[in-house]
Each structure stands twice: as structure tokens, then as C-alpha cells.
Amino acid sequence: MNELSSPSPVYQKTVIGGGMWSQVIGKGRALKMTDLEGGANVGMLLFNADQPLEKYNMSDTLKGQHIFFLSYPFCLHSDMGRILASITSDSVGWHDTVCGCSDAKLVSSKYGTKTYQEARNDFYRNSHENFLIEMAKWGLGVRDLVPNINFFSKVTPDEAGNLSFVPDNSKAGDHVELRFEMDTLVVLTTCQHPLDPSTEYSPQPVQLEVSKVASPADNDACLTSRPENERAFINTADYFALRG
């Protein structure tokens, strides 16, 4: 575990369970996400803020680092061979990368239906719609959706490759911190994981804190954890050097 954030965040926000949020977080800043009550799930998409055609790529992130899940000190790769963000601190140890997100049909079949007209702000939400609502604020749509990360959630395979959700992977107070290596549009939602076996609609809130952080040193654990990360960091440095 590595703590890099300054003690005084420049931004704080609590996202309610089932909520959504999007903002651009600049290079040299870190986003710390804290599970406030235990059992949280944060579905996340990442885009190059200056050119959203470049986005988080699940397959490159996994194959380049020889991993199935995310944790410290791994990195989040874009589809253009650069690093969008690095995981600099993590008290959870396992974050799902392959299960995608819930949609209206799944939520309805598991939890029933509760509309806005019936329940106002307590209506049942799903990740797919939340992603699209937030992405639309930045001129993005369905064609920009890619496999998302599910922070705080753990799934494990059996010998046949079937995936099972692991309850209680994240406890109250657990956190994960991302250091951004590029100006990045972050889109997230706090709906339940699509494989969560609970029959109760009970998404959990998450606290967000953004802080200024130091640039990675030559021996930075995220940079040196895999050869592909070193190459992607070089590509990222070239990108900024050539932009002036």
C-alpha cells in the first residue's frame, strides 16, 4: 500500500447508493474512493478528457499486466497504449474487471420495479442508464460504452470458468486511490454489482476525495510493476511532451 495524497483534499463529494457522478480530474491529482458502510460497488469508465475517443481498455489492462483483477500497484491502460491512471493505494485488494454492469432488465428481475413516479429519488436505478446519463453531459453515448471496472467488488472463477460474486469483499472504511497520469474524464455509478446475489435493492454510498499528488518517481511501484507499464508511461510522457 502506498499513500500519496495530500492531507487536504481539493474536492469532496458523497455519492449516494445507486447514484452517479462525472468530472474531469487533471493529471497530477488523485481520486480516493471510500466505502462508507461496507458492500459498495463503484462502476467506472475513463476517457481522455481532451480526446474521448481514447478510453480505458479492459483487455489491454489485463493482458499487459498478466492479471484478472485490479489492485495496487497496477495501472489502467487506454486503448492507445497510454496510462490513464495508476492504483497508488488500496485496502481492499481485489476489484472486478470483467463483469460489466447492471441494466434495467436485470434490476427489475432481481429487485422488482420502483419508478420515479412511485418513489421519487428512492426509485430503482441501474448502472447502464446511469452511465449513459452522465456520458451524455460530455457528448458521449452508447457507442462509447466499453467494459467497465467494478471497484470494491470481487468475483472468482471455478474450474469451469463460472464466476461467483464474493460477498463482504469491502468493509466500511475501505478505500482505493487512483493517481491520474492524464487529464481524465471519470464517469462512475454506485449501483450494485450485476452478480450480487442479494435479492434486496441496497446500493451503498461512497465518498470521493480529490487531492494533489507528486509525479511518479523513477522507482514508482506502479511504473515498475510490469514492463508494459513502463512502456505505456513512456508513451504517456511523449504525448505530453509533443503537445508542448
C-alpha positions as CSV (number, residue, x, y, z in Angstrom):
1,M,0.0,0.0,0.0
2,N,1.2,3.5,-0.8
3,E,-0.3,6.7,0.4
4,L,0.5,9.7,-1.9
5,S,-2.4,12.1,-1.4
6,S,-2.0,15.5,0.3
7,P,-3.8,15.7,3.7
8,S,-6.2,18.4,2.4
9,P,-8.4,17.3,-0.5
10,V,-9.3,20.0,-3.0
11,Y,-12.7,18.3,-3.6
12,Q,-15.0,16.1,-1.6
13,K,-18.3,14.5,-2.6
14,T,-20.5,11.7,-1.2
15,V,-22.3,9.8,-3.9
16,I,-25.4,8.1,-2.7
17,G,-26.1,4.4,-3.3
18,G,-27.4,4.0,-6.8
19,G,-26.0,7.4,-7.7
20,M,-23.8,8.7,-10.5
21,W,-21.1,11.3,-11.0
22,S,-18.7,12.5,-13.6
23,Q,-16.0,15.1,-13.7
24,V,-12.6,15.7,-15.4
25,I,-9.7,15.0,-13.0
26,G,-6.4,16.5,-14.0
27,K,-3.0,14.9,-14.4
28,G,-1.2,15.0,-11.1
29,R,-4.3,14.6,-9.0
30,A,-5.6,11.5,-7.2
31,L,-9.1,10.3,-6.5
32,K,-9.6,8.4,-3.2
33,M,-12.8,6.4,-3.0
34,T,-14.0,5.2,0.4
35,D,-16.7,2.6,1.1
36,L,-18.7,4.3,3.8
37,E,-20.9,1.5,5.0
38,G,-19.4,-1.7,3.5
39,G,-20.5,-3.7,0.4
40,A,-20.1,-0.8,-2.0
41,N,-19.6,-1.1,-5.7
42,V,-18.3,1.6,-8.0
43,G,-18.7,1.0,-11.7
44,M,-16.2,3.3,-13.6
45,L,-15.4,4.4,-17.1
46,L,-12.4,6.5,-18.0
47,F,-11.8,8.7,-21.1
48,N,-9.0,11.0,-22.3
49,A,-10.6,14.4,-21.4
50,D,-9.1,16.1,-24.4
51,Q,-9.9,13.3,-26.9
52,P,-12.6,11.0,-25.6
53,L,-12.1,8.5,-28.4
54,E,-9.2,7.3,-26.2
55,K,-10.7,5.4,-23.3
56,Y,-10.0,2.7,-20.7
57,N,-9.3,-0.6,-22.3
58,M,-10.1,-3.7,-20.2
59,S,-8.3,-6.2,-22.4
60,D,-5.0,-4.2,-22.7
61,T,-5.1,-3.5,-19.0
62,L,-5.3,-7.2,-18.1
63,K,-3.1,-8.8,-20.7
64,G,-0.3,-6.3,-20.4
65,Q,-0.1,-6.8,-16.7
66,H,-0.9,-10.6,-16.6
67,I,-3.9,-10.0,-14.3
68,F,-7.6,-10.8,-13.9
69,F,-8.4,-8.2,-11.3
70,L,-7.1,-4.8,-10.2
71,S,-5.3,-3.8,-7.1
72,Y,-2.2,-1.8,-6.0
73,P,0.2,-1.2,-7.8
74,F,-1.5,-1.9,-11.2
75,C,-2.4,0.7,-13.9
76,L,-5.4,1.5,-16.0
77,H,-4.4,1.4,-19.7
78,S,-6.1,3.2,-22.5
79,D,-6.7,1.8,-26.0
80,M,-3.9,3.9,-27.4
81,G,-1.1,2.4,-25.3
82,R,-1.0,5.1,-22.6
83,I,-1.7,5.1,-18.8
84,L,-4.9,6.9,-17.7
85,A,-4.4,6.2,-14.0
86,S,-2.4,4.2,-11.5
87,I,-3.7,2.5,-8.3
88,T,-1.5,4.0,-5.6
89,S,-3.3,2.8,-2.5
90,D,-5.8,0.0,-1.9
91,S,-7.1,-1.5,1.3
92,V,-9.5,-3.9,-0.5
93,G,-7.1,-6.0,-2.6
94,W,-9.5,-7.1,-5.4
95,H,-11.5,-5.1,-7.9
96,D,-13.5,-6.8,-10.6
97,T,-12.7,-6.0,-14.3
98,V,-14.8,-8.4,-16.3
99,C,-18.4,-8.5,-15.2
100,G,-19.8,-5.3,-16.7
101,C,-22.8,-3.5,-15.3
102,S,-26.4,-3.9,-14.4
103,D,-29.2,-2.8,-16.8
104,A,-33.0,-2.2,-16.3
105,K,-34.0,-5.8,-17.1
106,L,-31.5,-7.3,-14.6
107,V,-32.6,-4.9,-11.8
108,S,-36.2,-5.5,-12.5
109,S,-35.8,-9.3,-12.4
110,K,-33.8,-9.2,-9.2
111,Y,-35.4,-6.5,-7.2
112,G,-38.7,-5.7,-8.8
113,T,-39.7,-2.3,-10.2
114,K,-39.9,1.0,-8.3
115,T,-40.3,4.0,-10.6
116,Y,-39.5,7.7,-10.0
117,Q,-43.3,8.4,-10.2
118,E,-43.8,6.0,-7.3
119,A,-40.8,6.6,-5.1
120,R,-39.2,9.9,-6.3
121,N,-35.5,9.8,-5.5
122,D,-35.7,6.3,-4.0
123,F,-36.6,4.7,-7.4
124,Y,-34.5,1.7,-8.5
125,R,-31.6,2.7,-10.8
126,N,-29.2,0.7,-12.9
127,S,-25.6,1.2,-14.0
128,H,-26.2,1.2,-17.7
129,E,-28.7,4.0,-17.6
130,N,-26.6,5.9,-15.1
131,F,-23.5,5.7,-17.3
132,L,-25.5,7.0,-20.3
133,I,-27.0,9.9,-18.4
134,E,-23.5,11.0,-17.2
135,M,-21.8,10.4,-20.5
136,A,-24.4,12.5,-22.3
137,K,-23.3,15.5,-20.3
138,W,-20.0,15.2,-22.2
139,G,-21.3,14.5,-25.7
140,L,-20.8,10.7,-25.3
141,G,-23.3,7.9,-26.0
142,V,-24.0,4.2,-26.4
143,R,-21.1,3.7,-28.9
144,D,-18.7,5.0,-26.3
145,L,-19.6,2.3,-23.7
146,V,-16.9,-0.2,-23.0
147,P,-16.4,-2.9,-20.3
148,N,-16.2,-1.0,-17.0
149,I,-14.3,-1.6,-13.8
150,N,-16.2,-2.5,-10.6
151,F,-14.2,-1.1,-7.7
152,F,-14.7,-2.8,-4.3
153,S,-16.2,-5.9,-5.8
154,K,-14.7,-9.4,-6.1
155,V,-15.6,-12.3,-8.4
156,T,-13.8,-15.6,-8.6
157,P,-13.9,-18.4,-11.2
158,D,-14.3,-22.1,-10.6
159,E,-12.5,-24.8,-12.6
160,A,-15.2,-24.5,-15.4
161,G,-14.7,-20.7,-15.6
162,N,-18.0,-19.8,-14.0
163,L,-17.8,-16.6,-12.0
164,S,-19.1,-16.2,-8.4
165,F,-19.6,-13.0,-6.5
166,V,-17.8,-12.8,-3.2
167,P,-19.9,-11.0,-0.5
168,D,-18.3,-8.7,2.0
169,N,-15.2,-8.1,-0.1
170,S,-15.2,-4.5,1.0
171,K,-15.8,-3.3,4.6
172,A,-16.8,0.1,5.9
173,G,-13.8,2.4,5.7
174,D,-12.0,0.5,2.9
175,H,-10.6,2.7,0.1
176,V,-8.9,2.7,-3.2
177,E,-6.9,5.6,-4.7
178,L,-6.2,6.4,-8.3
179,R,-3.4,8.8,-9.4
180,F,-4.2,10.3,-12.8
181,E,-1.4,10.3,-15.3
182,M,-3.5,12.1,-17.9
183,D,-6.4,14.6,-17.8
184,T,-9.2,12.1,-17.5
185,L,-13.0,12.2,-17.7
186,V,-14.2,9.9,-14.9
187,V,-17.7,8.5,-15.1
188,L,-19.0,6.4,-12.2
189,T,-22.1,4.9,-10.7
190,T,-22.7,3.3,-7.3
191,C,-25.3,0.7,-8.3
192,Q,-24.9,-2.9,-7.1
193,H,-22.6,-5.3,-8.9
194,P,-24.5,-7.3,-11.6
195,L,-23.6,-10.6,-9.9
196,D,-24.5,-9.5,-6.4
197,P,-26.8,-12.4,-5.2
198,S,-28.7,-10.2,-2.8
199,T,-32.4,-10.0,-3.5
200,E,-32.6,-6.6,-1.8
201,Y,-32.0,-3.4,-3.7
202,S,-29.4,-1.9,-1.4
203,P,-26.6,0.0,-3.2
204,Q,-24.2,1.7,-0.8
205,P,-22.8,5.2,-0.7
206,V,-19.2,6.1,-1.5
207,Q,-17.1,9.2,-0.5
208,L,-14.9,10.8,-3.2
209,E,-11.8,12.9,-2.4
210,V,-9.6,14.5,-4.9
211,S,-6.1,15.7,-3.9
212,K,-2.9,17.0,-5.5
213,V,-0.1,14.4,-5.6
214,A,3.5,14.2,-6.6
215,S,4.6,13.0,-10.0
216,P,5.8,9.3,-10.1
217,A,9.4,8.8,-9.4
218,D,11.7,6.5,-11.5
219,N,11.2,3.8,-8.9
220,D,7.4,4.2,-8.6
221,A,5.8,0.9,-7.9
222,C,3.1,1.4,-10.5
223,L,5.6,2.3,-13.2
224,T,7.9,-0.6,-12.5
225,S,5.3,-3.3,-11.7
226,R,5.3,-4.6,-15.3
227,P,7.4,-3.9,-18.4
228,E,4.2,-3.0,-20.3
229,N,3.5,-0.3,-17.7
230,E,7.0,1.2,-18.2
231,R,6.3,1.4,-22.0
232,A,2.9,2.9,-21.5
233,F,4.3,5.5,-19.1
234,I,6.9,6.4,-21.8
235,N,4.1,6.8,-24.4
236,T,2.2,9.0,-21.9
237,A,5.2,11.2,-21.3
238,D,5.7,11.5,-25.1
239,Y,2.1,12.5,-25.5
240,F,2.5,15.5,-23.2
241,A,6.0,16.4,-24.4
242,L,4.8,16.7,-28.0
243,R,1.8,18.7,-27.0
244,G,4.1,21.4,-25.5
